[in-house]
Amino acid sequence: MDVMEMRNIHCELDPLSRPDGSALFALGDTMTLSAVYGPAEVRPQKLLTENATVEVLFKSKNGVPSISDKIKEVSLNNICKTAILSSQHPRTSISIIVQEMQDYGGLLACSVNSACLALLNAGIPLKYVFAADSKANFTLVFDGVDKNLIACKTSGIYTKNKFTEVINTCKEASLKIFQFYLSVIKKSMTI
């Protein structure tokens, strides 16, 4: 897949009125809706004295969580916890809810991108923005500062050369996604 053949990207910020930030993100025909609540008061049993408590919940379209959904949730949780500057809001809670709307491939990448845009929309301080792209059985996440690979989910058997090729292709695609983020945020600031 050439970067120029990348699927269409669409985003709408603030499609929901109640959360502190929300984003509807579509990568091709795959679509997810993310909502961010917080920083808000945290329950005493989840209180962290020096950092915010970050929770990510992934909800599938059919409502019943599968093992695959739980794996997505753990991946999203790790990516978001690492990127959020949680020390800026100690003793609070930041909740991110990602809802699958349509899945035509690349659901985890779409979820990662919608979560990032919802965090930006909510004004949550981040160490770096992050973007994901998928190719075949690979989903790769890159940071927006150094453009380094920060997360990878894959399955199957592949050669080192194939993996390197996929990294390069997805990195190029993530650069386009970062440019898209910038245009979406600029557009939302001018309205």
N, C-alpha and C positions, 0 to 999 in steps of 0.2 A: 504494500500500500504506500503510495507516494503521499507526502504531506499535503500536496495540492488536492489529493482525492479525499481529504478529511471530511468526515460527515458534517453536515450543517450544525451550527451551534446557535442556540437561542436561549435568552435569559430574560426573566422578568423579576425585578426587585420589588419587595413589599407586596406580594400577592395576598398576604394574610395581614389582617389589621391588629390582632392581639399580641403576637410575639414582638420582641424587641428588634428582631431582624428576620427576614425571610427571603428565600430565593427559589424560583421555579427555573430549573435548568434542563435543557434538552440537548442531547448529543445524538444527532440523527433523529430516529423515532423513539429513542429511549429517553424517559423523562422522570425526574425526581423533584420533590418539593421538600425544602429544608426550612426549619424554623429554629431560631435561637432565643432562649429565654435567659436573661441574666445580664450582668451579675445580679443575683437575687439572694434573698435570705436562704440559708442552708439549714437542713435538719441537724440537730446536735450530733447524732450518731455518724454523720458524714462530714462533719466539720474538720477542716484542715487549718491549722493556725497560721501558716505562712503562705498558703496558696489557695486559689479557688478550687473547688471541687468541680471537675469537668465530667459530665455524663453524656454519652451518645446513645441514642435509641434508634434502631433501624426497624421500620415497619414495612412489611411486604404488602403487595396489593391484595392478596387473599386474606390477610389478617392473622393467619396462623404461622408463627415463626418456625422456619425449618433450620436444620443444621447449617445450611449454606447462608441463611439470613444471619445467624449468630456469628458466623465467620466474618461476614461483611461488617457487622456491628463492632466486633473486636478490632478489625482493621481500621475502621473509621475512628473508633475511640483512640487507638494508639496514634494515628496521624494527627487528630485534633489536639489531643493532650500535649503532644510534642510541640506543636506550632503555637499554641496559645501561651501568652505571657501571663500565666496564672498568678505569679507573685504580685501583679499589679492590683489584684482584687482578693486579698486574703479573707478567709472566713465567709466566703460567698459561694454561690453555686452558678455554674454556667451549664445549661442543658441544651443539647442539640438533638432535634428530632428530624430524621430523614425518612420521608415517605416515598415508596416506589409508586409511580403513577403508571408507567408503561415500561416494559423491558423487551427490547429488540436487540440485545447484546450490549456489552460495555456498561452494565448497571453499576458496578463498583466505581468505575471512573466517573460516571455521571453523578453518583452520590457524593464522591469526594469533592467534585467541582461545585456542586450546589451547596455543600456544607461550608466550603471556603467563602463563597459569595454571601451566604447568610451571615457568617461571622463578620465579614467586612461590613455588611449592611447594618448589623447590630452595633458596630463600633467597638468590637472586642479587640484589645491589643494583641497583635500577633508578632512572633519573632520573624516570620516570613510568611508570604502567601504560598499556596501550594496548588498544583494542578496535576491532573491525572489523565492518562490516555490509555486505551487498550488496543491490542492487536492480537488476534487469534486467542490463545489461552493466557496471554500476558496482560496484566494491569500494572502500570508503572506510575509512580507519583514523584514529582520533582518539586524542589523548593524554588521560590522566585528570586532569591538573592544570588546564590552561587550556581543555580541550575543543577544541583546535585540530585542524584537518585536518593529519595528518603524512604520509599516503601515499594515493595514488589510483591505481587501475588501471581503465581503461575502454577500450571499443572502440566503433566505430560513429560515426554522425553524430548530433549532438544540439544543441539551442539552449542559449544561456547561461541562459535562464530554467529550462529542464528540469534543467540541471546544478545550479543554485541550489536548486531544489526537492528534488533527490535529496540534496544536501548536508544540507539541513535535516531531511529524513526520516531519513537515516542517523545524523545527530548525535543526534536524539531516541532512536533505537534504541540507539546506543552508550551513552547515559546509563543505559538499562535494563540493558545488559550490564555496565556498571561496578557497578551495584547488585547484580547477580547475582554478580559476582566477590566483592564484599564479603560477601554472605551465605554463599558457598561457603567463603571463608577463615575467617570467624567460626565456621562449623560445624566445620571441620577443627581449629580451635584448641580447641574445647570437648570434643572426643572424647578 
